[in-house]
Amino acid sequence: IIVPNSMWREVDTERFEDDPAEFIKSDLEEEDNESRRTFSQGLLRGMCRQFEAEATSLCSEQVAAMFAEFASAPNEKWVAKDSAIHLISGIGTRKETRTDGVTEVNPNVNVMELFVAHILPEVQDKNHAARPIVKATALKFVYKYRSQFQKEQLQSLLPLLMDHLSS
């Protein structure tokens, strides 16, 4: 139930292409509380509250498979990476507030290691036309997990974020 509903669909592409700025804004502010992706993340978080180790293990396997699928053909298999990032957000978050983002992470998920390996490369990529949806998801990840970064990390990320936001 969770993985298929975390996947990017054609209707999402249409919404993104119609108005990318509005799509990103509503996604960041989680205005679309009734979307299948929002519901699937909520279900995943609920499962993690009750069965954290089991849910984390199962999703971690799926995330690894998705990242491997993406690595096989990055420009064609970007949906796998986008969905993997959504799953990470679902299993990695224990507590979150609007003002601070994620304030407590699942100790079984090394969020910062995943950030460095899979999300930072998207943020550092200067080719804004390549995988724009994955880049938007990566920016959302940085926004959500902002409380988990050290001050120096945020200072080094700021110019990269500004570059994306100005494109």
HELIX and SHEET records of a PDB file:
HELIX    1   1 ILE A    2  SER A    6  1                                   5    
HELIX    2   2 GLU A   10  ASP A   18  1                                   9    
HELIX    3   3 PRO A   20  LEU A   28  1                                   9    
HELIX    4   4 ARG A   36  SER A   72  1                                  37    
HELIX    5   5 TRP A   78  GLY A   92  1                                  15    
HELIX    6   6 VAL A  111  LEU A  114  1                                   4    
HELIX    7   7 PHE A  115  ILE A  119  3                                   5    
HELIX    8   8 LEU A  120  GLN A  124  1                                   5    
HELIX    9   9 PRO A  132  LYS A  144  1                                  13    
HELIX   10  10 ARG A  146  GLN A  148  5                                   3    
HELIX   11  11 LYS A  151  LEU A  165  1                                  15    
SHEET    1   A 2 THR A  93  THR A  97  0                                        
SHEET    2   A 2 GLY A 101  VAL A 105 -1                                        
END                                                                             
